Amino acid sequence: MTIFAGKKSIKIFPVLQQFIVSRIVSKLPFVPNEDQRSLIGKLGSFLLMRQASRLFLLKGYAGTGKTSIVAALVKAMQDLQQKTVLLAPTGRAAKVLSGYAGVPAYTIHKKIYRQRALDKIQFGLNDNLHTDTLFIVDEASMVSNQAGDNAFFGTGRLLDDLIRFVYGGRNCALLLLGDTAQLPPVKQIHSPALDAQYLSSYGLDITEYELTQVARQALESGILFNATRLRNQMATDDVFSLPEFKTTGFTDVTLLSGGDVLDELQRAYDEAGAENTLVITRSNKRANLYNQAIRARILWKEDELSNGDMLMVTRNNYFWTKQYEGIDFLANGDMLEIVRVRKYHEMYGMRFVELSLRSMDYDWEIDAMILLDSIYTEMPDKNYELGNLLFQRIAQDYPEIRNRKQLVKTVMESPYYNALHVRFAYAVTCHKAQGGQWKRVFVDQGQVTEDMLGMDYYRWCYTAVTRATEKIFLIQ
């Protein structure tokens, strides 16, 4: 049986629709409320639509059950021998989605792009060879469509390329899943992949549903109670006063004074582990201060780098993965653990370290070199300045190359020029944390002034709060 109808006429639509609905409901770990039942009914109808360009846009607040329902949908379709492909914008988000659905999930980039040649860092759009397949993209609020964000990938516009890829397959459809209260892509004021009007410009037949009813059991969580309060304030544009977080009656939300932070961090590391604990800050400068304090006073690391240190890639890198099958590139935001510190170098007035690294989201290890000078940079522009300066210094080694094109090619083949740009990953900004989940999350809002208040600030708070699955600590 093929659920996707294609061009066939379905005379038993109501029966099939109810059958699909019952299968999805049977996979839920709870009894769905009225809002959720309505959504499941629409999903059942969507799967039977004949339109070749059908898209389901599912939006929902934290605690409304959208992820659980999509997980149940995936499991139901497996039972019915229907095909799904799960995607997310980042490796960490894909890992979270896979954990919910119980099947592998991939980054959008890994699925829809392919490297044009091994000696080039240009990725073209892949051919979609899937048929009768539902593509499900979680954390769609993060999907950008701004030119230049993905310069080495396809057209450079991720949403354009995603749409083109999915509907390039025979009888394929797309389900976009996300939360409009979260932060939009960097440098954008809204999330295009969650905007039905924007999506309709592709000529798609859109079914839209927004879950708004927070499950009663979800509100027993202080994390979700406070997230819902923030979301309700955003809905009424009540965003020009400091949010009031409710902690009384909840064991999973704690207001924390600055002097108690390190003690609570130590407890979180002991109980949940470093990989399941995160500090979220409003700036890279604050993140750097936390990273230094955590390494020195909690992890007791005296060396600049040590085995077990957690790093985050801050710039896409295509050089070090060439010799490893199945690893196309290291993406901005990838989380890595140092397995072994190998050798330090000083070259071109900068410092480099050879490392063995383990992905914290996938099952692989690689050897690579990092640019140690990049580890405490505070602004993205500084990384670009470092890269440009390094290029100029390496180029001076080749005075005999007069052809500019050949010189650029030679420099770009240097392992030093291709050294990874990284930061420590114990504390990160909210954009870097988006899409991931941690058991213990510490939120440092910094000094909030009146001119900082508004929708962007509330989105930041909401996104930060909803990164925690067990406990959140709000630093005062």
N, C-alpha and C positions, 0 to 999 in steps of 0.2 A: 504493500500500500504506500502510495506517495501522498503525503498530506498536502504539500504545495500543489495547488490545482493547475497551475500553468494555464493553458488555453482550454482545458476541459470544462464542460458544463457539469456542475454538481447539483443533482436533484435531491440528494439526501443531506443537504447542508445542515439543517438543524440537528439531525441525529449525530452526524459526525462532530459537529461543534460541541455538543453536549458530552460526547465521548471523550474528546480532547480535554475539555474542562475538567471532567471527573478524574482523568489521569493526572493532570497537574495538581489538583487538590489532594489527591492521594499521596503525593510526594512531599507535601508540606509537613513540617514538624509541629504545626499548630492549626487550629480551626480558623479559616480566614474570616475577617470582618467584612462588612458590606462593601467598603471601598475596595478591598482586595478581591472580593468575588466579582465585582464589576470589571476590574482590570483583567482577571483571568478569562472572563467571558469575551472581552475584546481580543485577547490574545488568541483564543480559540477561533474566533471569526477571522482574524488576520491570517492565520496559517492556512485558511481555506480560500483566501482571496485569489482571483484570477489575474489581477493586474501584474504585469511584469516588472513594474517599477515601484513596488510597495515597500514602505518603510514604516516601522513602528518606533515612535518616540516616547520613551517611558521616563518620566521625571518623578522624583519623589524625595521627600525630606528624610533625614536620618530617623530611623525607628519606624518607618511606615511599612517595612517588609519588602521593598522592591527587590533587593538582592536575593532574599529567600525565595521569592516567587520566580525569579529568573533561574535560580538554581533548580527549583522544582520543574520548571519548563524544560530545562536541559535534560534532567533525569527522565522525565516523561517521554521526551522525543527519543531518547536512547532506547527505552522500552518499545517504542513504536517503530524502531529502526529508521528514524529520521536523522538527517545529518545537521550538526551544528559545528561552528567554529567560534571559539571564544578569544576575544582580543581586548587589549587595554593599552593605554598610551605609554606606560612604563613597565619595566620588569617587576617592580615591587607591586604595582597594581594588578599585573597579570597573576602574580603569585597569590594575592589575596582572592581574586576571582576564582582561580583554580581550586583554592581551599574550600570555597563555598560550594562550587558546582561538582567537585569530585572528578573533574576531567582536566586535561592539560589546557592551559591558556597561553597565548603568545603576545608579544608586543605587536602593535600595528605595523611598525617598520619592518620587523622580521618577516611578517606574512606577506605584505603587499609589494615589497621592493626586492630587487636582486641586483647584485653588483655587475656592472656591465663588462668589466674585465678585471682580472686579478691585479693588474698593475695600475688601476685607476680607482680613485675614491669617488666615483660617480655611480649612483644607484638608480636604475630605471624601474618603471612600474612592471611588476610581474604579470604574467598571464593568469587569469583566474580559471583554473581547470575544474573547479568544483561545479557540480550540478545539483539542483534541488536542495540547496543548503541555506540555512539561516545563520548569518554572521551576527554575533552578539558583541557589542563594544561597551565595556563598562568604563566608568569614570569619563564619560564623554565630555564633561565640562572642561577637561584638559586639552581636548583636541583643537588645535589651532588651525587657522586658515589664512595666516598672514604671510605674505611673500617674504622669503628670506629666512624664515624660521627653520626651514629644512632645505638649505641651499643645495646640498649634495643629493637630495632625494627627489626623484620625479620632477614635478613642476615647481616644487618648493612650497606648495600649498597642501597640507596634509589631508584636510577634509575633502578637497577636490579629488585628490588621488584615491582616497578611501572609497568614495562614491563610485568613481570610475572603475576601480578594481572590482568591487562587489557586483555591480550590475553588468560587468563584462562577462560574468559567468552565466551559464544557462539556468534560468529559473531560480536565481538566487535572490535573497532578500536580506534586509538589514534591520537590526534592532539596536537603537542607541539608548543607553541607560545612563542617567546622571542626576545630579542635584544642582538646581539653579542657584541655590544659596551659597555654593562653594565659590572659591576664587576662579575667575575666568583665566584663560591662558595669559602668560606674561605679556604686558604691553597692550592688552586688549580689554575693552570695557564690558564685553559680554562674551558668552560662549556660543559660537556659531552652530556647533553641533547639537545644541539644545534649543535652538530657535526654529520653530516650525515654519515661520515666514521665510527665513533664510533658506531652509532646506527645500522649501517648495520651489525655489528658483532653479533647482536642478530638474524640475519637471517630474518630481516624485509624487506618488499618491500616498499621503501621510496619514497614519492613524496615530493620534496623540492622546496620551493619558497621563495625568499627574496624580500620584498618590499623596493625599494630604492628611489622612486620618492616622495619627500616631497610635500604634498599638498600646492598649492599656498596660500590658506587661512591660513594654519598652519604657514607659514613664516611671516605672519603679526604679529605673537606673537614673542616677543623678546626672550622668554624662548626657543621656538623651533628653532628660527633663530640661537641662540648661540649653542644650542645642535647640530644642523646640522653642524655648522662650526667645532665644536669639532670632530664630527663623520667623516667629510671629511678629517681633519688632520690625524685622526687615519688611514683612508683608504690609505693615501699616506705616512704613517710612519713619518709625520711631527710633532713629539711629543717631540722634545728636546729643545723647547723654550717655554717660558710662553705663555699660550693662551691669545689672545686679545679678550676680551668680548666687543661686540657692545651694547651700551646703548642708543645712540642718536636715536631719532625717535620711541622709544618704551616706553610705560608707565609701563610695567610689569617687567623691569630689572633695578635695581639700584645698582650703586657702592656706598659702604658705608664705611666711616671711622670708626675706632674703637670707637671714642668718641661719635658717633651718634647711636651706636647699641642699647643701652637700650631704648632710646627715640623711635626708630622705632619698637622695640619689643613691647613696651607699646602700640603703635598705632595698631600694628597687633593684639594684644590680645583684644583690644577694638573693632576692626572691625570684626575680624574673629573668635576670641575665642581661648583659650589655646589648645583645641583639634585639631584645624585646623592650628596651628602654630608650626614650628619645626626649631631648630638650628641643622645643620649638621657639625660635626667637624672631624678632622683626628685622634683624639685620645680620649680615655676615660678620660685622665687627663684634656683636654680642655673641654670636655663635663661636667665634674664635676664642673669646675669653672663657666661655664654658668648656670648650674642647680642651684648652690648656689646663683648666682647673680639674676637670674630670681625670685627665691622664695623670696629673701630678699627685692629686690628693685622694683619689678613689682607687685608681688602677695602679698607682705607684710605679709609673713608667718614667724612668729618668732619661732614656735615650730619645733622640728626636723621633725615631720610628722603632717600633718593637713588633715582634711576632704577636699576632692576635689583634693588632690595631685595626679599627674599622675606618675605611676611607670611602669617600663619595667622589665619583668622576664629575668634573665640572665642565668638560669640553669633549664633544664627540671625538673618538679616536679610531682610526681604521688601520693603523699600522701593525699593532702587536697581535692582532687576531688572524693575520694572513695564513699562518702555518697551522691554525687549528680549525679542523673541519666542523662546520655547524655553528661557528661563532663569527658572525658577519662584522661586528664592530662593537666597541664599547661606547655606550650612550651616556650623554650628560644625565646625571642622576643615578647611574648604576652604583650599587653598594658592593664594596669589595672588602675582604678581610686579608690582612697580611699573613701568609703562611710562613714565609721565610725572608729575612732581610739578607741580601746577598753582597752587594758591593756598592760603595760610594764613589762618585766621580766628581771632579771639579773641572769643568770645561766651559770655555767662552764666558768666563766670569760668572758662571752659575753653578748650582749644585744639583747632582742627579743621584738617584739610588736605583739599583737593580733589585727587583722584588719578585717573589712568587706570590700570586694572588688567587684567592678563591671567591667566586661569585656568591653573594649571600641570597640570591634569588634563583640561581640555576645551578645545575650539578656540573661545574667545570672549574678547572684551574688553568692559569696561564702564567708565563714569565713575561715581565714587562719592566720598563724603566719609567720612573716618575721624575718630574721636575720639582725638586724639593722647595724651590723658591715660590712655587704656586700655592703652597699648602695653607698659608695664612693671608692670602690676598683678600681684600674686602669688597672689591667691586669687579664685575665682569670685565670692565674696561681695562683693569690692571692685567688680567690674564692675556688680553689681546696685545697690550703693550709689551708684555714679556715675550709673547710669541713673535712679534715684529722685531724686537731687539735681538732675539736669538737668531732669527732669520738673517739679519744683517751681519751678525758676527760669524755665522757659519759661512755665509757667502764670501767673506774675506779670505777664506781658505782656498778659494778657486779663482784667483786673478786671471788665470789663463782662459777662463770661459767668458767670452765676450757676448755670446748670444744670450739674451735675457731669458728666453723660453727654456733653453737648456740649463741655465743657471738655476732657475726656479725648480725645474725637475730634479736636479742634483741635490739641492738643499732639502727638498721635500722627501727625499729618500734617506736622509740622515736619521739614525735612531735618536739622536739628541733633539733634533727639531720635533720629532714625534713623541717625545717623552709625555707621559700622561700628566694632565693637570688635575689635581685632586685636592680635597679638603678632608679633615677628620670628620667623621660622621656620627659623633656622639650628640652633637647639637647642630641643627640646620635651620634654615628659614622655612616658613610655612609652604611656599611654593615647592621647595625641594621635598617636603614631607607629603605633599598632596598625592593621593592615590594609595598610600601605604597605611598600615595599621600596626600599632604597637600596644603591648599590654599596659605599660606605664608611660604616660606622657606628661612632661612638665612644660607648661606654657608661660613664657616670660614676655609680657606685653611691653615691657620697658616703661618709660615715662610717657604717659598718654596726655597730650595737650588738646585743648578744645578744637584747634584747627585740624587735628587728625581724625576727629569723629566724623561719621558718615557711613554710607553704604559699604565702601571699600573696607573700612575698619571692622565693621560687623561681619562681613564675609570672611575676613582674616580670622576673627575670633571663632566663628562657626566652623571653618575648615580645620583650625587647630584643635578645637574641642573634640571634633568627630574623628580625630586620628586615634583616639584611645579606645581600647576594648575592655579594659578592666578598671583602671584607676587614672584619674587626671589630677594634677597638682597645679593650681593657679597661683603663680608667684606674684606677691603684692609688692 
